[in-house]
Each structure stands twice: as C-alpha cells, then as structure tokens.
Amino acid sequence: MTYLKYVDKINRFLLELLFPSFCLGCKQEGTYLCNDCKSTLEISQYHYCLCNKNPQRLPPGAKKETCSRCQDKALSGLYFALPYQEKFLTRKLIYQFKYEPHIRALAKTLAGVLAEHLIITQSNMDHTWTGSILVPVPMELKKLKNRGYNQAEQLARELSSIVKTPCIVDALVKIKKTFRKRPAKKRTRRFFNKKTRPNPGQKNIFSR
C-alpha cells in the first residue's frame, strides 16, 4: 500500500467515525446505499446506440456499440446505469452528489453501480477498455469553488480504479458558461456543443 493510499484510508476511517454515513434509502448506518436498497434500483441490462431522437437498444454482449446505420457517428454509444425518472432513490443519490449538502463520498457508491451496469451488459471486456481513457467533463471555475469538487472527475477517478483504465482530468477545458435555465440540449451532445475543447497541453489524447 502506497503512502497516499494509506493516508486516504485513515482519512476515510476518521471521517466515518466522526460523521457516520447512513443509507439514503432506509437510513441504515455504515453505508450510503445498503444492499437491500441497491437491489431496488433496477440497474439497466442494455446500452444504446444514439439513433437521433430514438436511441436504439442493443443486446448484451454486442460487439459493436452502434447499429448498422450509425457506424460513422463521432459519439459511438450511450451507457446509463439507472432510469432517472422512475426511482426516487436514484434521484436522491444524484442530487446529494451534486447539490448541498454535498456528499462527495457518493462517487465510490455510484461508480460501483456503473461498474455493475457494465458487467450486466457484458461491456466490461478487455477489448472495451484497450486503448481507452476516462475523461470527465470540466466544470466552470465558480461552480467548482462553490461545490469544492467536480462530480464528474470524482466519478471518473473511482470508476478508473475499478476498470483499471487511465483517468485524464485535464484533457478538456471549459470555454463557455452553461446556463441552467436555457432550453436543454440533449445530454449526449454536451461533449460536442463547443462549450468544451481539448486542452492544448494534451494534444495526443484524441488522436485516434
């Protein structure tokens, strides 16, 4: 165990001792999501091809992450582990991770859910991650200061440790402010909406 991991383990222990965690579903002490509540989340068994307004469901273990008509699209596919609208607990987990009172430690819990989704959809294969990296979307500096952390970065770091894939946190830079009350664009297009761009210091990351 490295020194930094040892220190982090001690910090987690002290934090749990002073400020114990409770399941956001049933209030059981010792975890933010107990096994009983986790079993109610209905982790998705599928991933989807981004077919315009109607994403097409792909079968588990599909070798290609897009349907036959979408082979040339820049964004190859869409993974989401949980349905957001149907489950109060899902909304609560995400809300507490992003908004006050912030629970930063939920990153590990949510990354575990994502990892289970990848296993269920048979997407956690060697060929899936070979030559891949995880790149979190950057936040505006003001929002980052208010929250104290970038939730996408925390989630990517935790998932990186599970799937053993590098996480590059400075590959993108925010170039335009996002207004929450503006008409929402599709979430799957955020990467390409000209509000972020590759960091000049990481020129070789997107070369393939």
N, C-alpha and C positions, 0 to 999 in steps of 0.2 A: 504494500500500500504506500503510495507516494505521500509526501508531507502534506500537500494541499488537500488530498482526499481525506487524510487523517483529520486535518483541521475542520474540513467540511462536515465530517461525521460527528465530531464533537459539537460543532455549532448546531447541527440538527437535533442532537440529543438534548442540549441545553434549552433550545427553543421549545421542544416538545414538553420538557419538564416544567418550564415556566408558563408556556402558553399552549396547553394541550389541544390537539386537534379533535374535532367532532365531525362525524359523518353529516354531510349536508342533506341527507335524506331522512335519517332516523335518529340523529344526534348520538349515535354510539361513539364512545370515546376511543381515541387512538388512531383514527384514520379520517380522511375527508370523504371517502367513498367505501363503505363496507361491502363485503361480498354479496350480501342479500340485496342491497340497493343496486349494486352494479348489475346484478342478474336481471333487473327490470328495464335496463336501458336499451335492449334490443339492438346490439351492435350490428351494423349493416353487413350483409353477406355478399354485396356486389360492389363493383366500381363501374364508372360510367364514361362513355365517350361523349365529348362535347358537341353534340349534333344540334347546333343553333339553339332554338328555344326549347327543344325537347331532347335532353340528354338520353342517350340510348344505354340501357342496362346491358352490361357484358357478363358473360358467365364466369364463375370462379375458375381460376387457372388459365384464363385466356392468354395466349402467347403474345398477342398484340393488344395494346391499350386503347386502340381506336377501332371503329368499324371500317368497313371497306371504303366508304365514301369520304372518310376524314383522314386518310393517311398522310396528307401533305400539310395538315394544320400545325402551327407552331406549338400550341399547347396540346400535348398528346392525350391527356386524360384527366379525370377528376375522381378523387377519393374523398369520401366523407364518412366518418365512422358512425355518426349518430343522427337520427332525424331531430331537427331542432324544434319544430313547432309542436309536435305531439307530446313531448315529455317535459313536465315542469322541472324535474331534476336536471335534465340536460341543460335547460336554460339557466338554472341556478348555478350549475358548475361553471358555465362560461361567463356568466355575469360576475360571479365572485372573483374570477381570474382576471377580468378586465377592469372592473369598477370597484369603487370603495364599498366596504372595506376590503382592500386588495388582499388576496390570498395567493402569494407568489408560489407557494409550495404545491399548488394545484397543477403546476406544469408536469410534475412527475406522474400524477394520477391520470391526467389527460393523455400524456404520451403513452402510458400503458394501454389506454383504451384504443388509441390509434394503432399501436403495435398489434393488439388483438384483431383489429379490423383487417390489417394486412395479412395476418396469419389465416383468418377465416376466408378471405378472398384469394388465398394462395398467391399473394403478391410479395410475400417476404422471401423471395428466392434470390439465389446468388446473381442470376442474370439481371434481376431488377435493380440491384444496387451497384453492380460492377461499373466503374467509371462515373458514378453518380455523386452528387453532393446535396446537402440540405442548405437552402438559402432563405433565411427569414426576411420578410418584408420589413423595411425600416419604418420607424415612427418619426413624427415631427418632434423637434427638439423640445418644444414647450410641453407637449403631451408626455414625453419621456421623463422630463423633470418632475411633472406632477405625479405620475404613476410610480416612478422610480425604477422601472424596468420595462423592456419591450416583451410583451407576452409571446409574440411570435418567435423571438430569439430564445426565450426560456424553453418554449415547447420544442423548438428545433434541437436545442442542446440535449434535452432529455431523450428525445427520440434518437438522436445521433448515438448516444451511449447504448441504446437498446439494439439498433440495427447495425451498429459498427460502421457507420458512414460519416465522412467528414462533414462538419458544420462550418460554413464560411459566413461569418456575421457581418463582414464589411464589404460584401460583394456588390451591394446596391446602396445608393444614396437617395434620400428624399429630395425632390426638386420642386415640388408644388404642394401647397397646403390642401388638405382634403376637408371639405365642409360636410358635416354630418347631415344637414338638413336639405342638401341638394338632392334632386332626383337620383335614386340609387342606380348605378350601373351594375351589371352582373358581376358578382364577386369573382368569377373565374376570369374576368378580363382585367382585373386590377393590375396585374403584372405588366400589361401592355397599354395602360392608359396614359402614359407619358408623365405620370407623377413620380415614377422612379426611373433610374437609369443605372447602367453598370458603373461601378466605381472605377475611375481611371487607374487606380492602383492595383486593380485585379483584372487586367486585360485578358488573361488567358483562360479564365474560368468558363466563359461561354463560347469557347472556340469550336466546340463540336456540335 
